[in-house]
Amino acid sequence: MDHHTVMMRAIQQAHLAASRGEVPVGAVLVGPDGVVLVENGNRMREYRDPTAHAEVVVIREAAKILDQWRLDDCTLYVTLEPCAMCAGALSLSRLKAVYYGALDPKGGAIHHGPRFFEQPTCHHRPLVTGGILAEEAGDVLKVFFQGRR
């Protein structure tokens, strides 16, 4: 499966999150065999859990499915540059690679803010590529927040 196809699935999860009243961020985790293992979106409101960002939700689900906490050969696709909390979870889960859509100059922690994976205290650094369908991913957020202003 190519990057655009998987990111389109993540964007669909972002739309579903928006329909639930959640900030529209979606994530897809691809297993070691290259097949989608789990996909979901933000669920903070629904779960009443500030840590239920899309990335954390799919990492938790994948760890249960694979019955292990190390996701060494797995790849994450997420519609928005991960925040510091999510970057920490990505590192701790030992993901092989992370692909994200839109940049997040305000809350992002990979190419903005603390640049988590560049810190000497970061023990695992996945391969990171940003900008996959960035415009499409960003548009979901823009439309969502325009409706709330």
C-alpha positions in Angstrom: 0.0 0.0 0.0 1.4 3.4 -0.9 1.8 6.4 1.4 -1.1 8.4 -0.2 -3.5 5.5 0.1 -2.8 5.0 3.8 -2.9 8.7 4.5 -6.3 8.9 2.8 -7.5 6.3 5.3 -6.1 8.5 8.1 -7.9 11.5 6.7 -11.1 9.5 6.6 -10.5 8.8 10.3 -10.1 12.5 10.9 -13.5 13.2 9.3 -15.0 10.5 11.5 -13.4 12.2 14.6 -14.9 15.6 13.5 -18.3 14.0 13.2 -18.0 12.9 16.8 -17.1 16.5 17.8 -13.4 15.6 18.3 -10.5 17.6 16.9 -10.2 15.9 13.5 -6.9 14.0 13.7 -6.8 10.5 12.3 -4.2 7.8 12.4 -3.5 4.4 10.8 -1.0 1.9 12.0 0.4 -0.5 9.5 1.8 -3.8 10.8 5.0 -5.6 10.0 3.4 -7.4 7.1 2.5 -4.1 5.4 -1.3 -4.5 6.1 -3.3 -2.0 8.1 -3.5 -3.2 11.6 -5.6 -0.5 13.2 -7.1 2.9 12.3 -8.8 5.4 14.5 -9.1 9.1 15.4 -9.0 11.4 18.4 -11.3 10.2 21.2 -10.5 12.6 24.0 -14.0 13.8 24.5 -15.6 10.4 24.0 -13.2 8.6 26.4 -12.9 11.7 28.7 -9.2 11.1 28.5 -6.7 13.9 27.6 -4.2 11.2 26.3 -6.6 9.7 23.8 -5.0 11.4 20.8 -5.3 9.4 17.6 -1.7 8.3 17.7 -2.0 6.9 21.3 -5.3 5.3 20.6 -3.9 3.3 17.6 -0.7 2.4 19.5 -2.7 1.0 22.4 -4.9 -1.0 20.0 -2.0 -2.3 18.0 -0.1 -3.4 21.2 -3.1 -5.4 22.3 -3.6 -7.0 18.8 0.1 -7.9 18.6 0.2 -8.8 22.3 3.4 -6.8 22.8 4.4 -3.2 23.6 7.2 -3.0 21.1 6.0 -2.1 17.6 9.4 -2.3 16.0 8.4 -3.1 12.5 5.2 -1.0 12.4 4.6 2.3 10.7 2.3 5.1 11.8 0.4 7.5 9.5 -1.2 10.5 11.2 -2.9 13.5 9.7 -1.1 16.1 11.9 2.4 16.6 13.2 2.5 14.8 16.5 2.6 16.7 19.8 5.2 16.1 22.5 3.1 13.5 24.3 2.6 11.6 21.1 6.2 11.9 20.0 7.2 10.3 23.3 4.7 7.5 22.8 6.0 7.0 19.3 9.5 6.7 20.6 8.6 4.4 23.5 6.7 2.0 21.2 9.8 1.7 19.0 7.9 2.4 15.7 9.9 1.9 12.6 8.6 5.0 10.8 6.1 7.8 11.1 4.5 9.7 8.2 2.4 12.7 8.9 0.3 15.1 6.9 0.0 18.7 8.0 2.6 20.7 10.0 1.6 22.0 13.4 3.6 25.1 14.2 1.7 25.7 17.4 1.6 22.2 19.0 3.8 20.0 16.9 6.9 18.5 18.5 8.8 16.8 15.6 9.7 19.7 13.3 8.4 22.4 15.6 8.6 23.2 19.3 10.9 20.8 21.2 11.9 18.7 18.1 11.5 15.6 20.3 13.5 13.2 18.2 16.5 15.5 18.1 16.9 15.6 21.8 19.8 13.6 23.4 17.4 12.1 25.9 15.4 10.4 23.1 16.4 6.8 22.9 14.6 5.7 19.8 14.1 7.8 16.7 11.8 6.5 14.0 12.2 7.5 10.4 10.0 10.6 10.1 8.5 12.1 6.9 6.1 15.0 7.0 3.9 16.6 4.4 2.1 13.5 3.0 -1.2 15.0 1.6 -0.5 18.0 3.9 -3.1 20.2 2.2 -5.9 17.7 2.4 -5.1 16.8 6.0 -4.9 20.5 6.9 -8.2 21.3 5.2 -10.0 18.9 7.5 -8.7 20.9 10.5 -9.4 24.3 8.9 -13.0 23.4 8.1 -13.6 22.0 11.6 -12.3 25.1 13.4 -14.0 27.6 11.0 -17.2 26.1 12.1 -16.4 26.8 15.7 -15.3 30.4 15.4 
